[in-house]
Amino acid sequence: MAVSGVSFVSVLAALVFAMFALPAAVQAQSSAPAPAPTSDGTSIDQGIAYVLMLVALVLTYLIHAADFCFSF
């Protein structure tokens, strides 16, 4: 299959036209930026950490209190 010079030139001309004409016709618009978050999550993480530390403190107290009661 030999490619004729006319078909190659016509395809090349169509590609050049598409490169320059179509991007100007699109007129893309960027979307609006997202609103700023009210919290970055650090306060939630800190609250969870405090709750877990409190649970660990209570469990430690209960385990030691039970150990002390059953040692006598």
Stockholm file with secondary structure:
# STOCKHOLM 1.0

chainA/1-72         MAVSGVSFVSVLAALVFAMFALPAAVQAQSSAPAPAPTSDGTSIDQGIAYVLMLVALVLTYLIHAADFCFSF
#=GR chainA/1-72 SS CCCCHHHHHHHHHHHHHHHHHHHHHHCCCCCCCCCCCSCCSHHHHHHHHHHHHHHHHHHHHHHHHHHHHHTC
#=GC SS_cons        CCCCHHHHHHHHHHHHHHHHHHHHHHCCCCCCCCCCCSCCSHHHHHHHHHHHHHHHHHHHHHHHHHHHHHTC
//
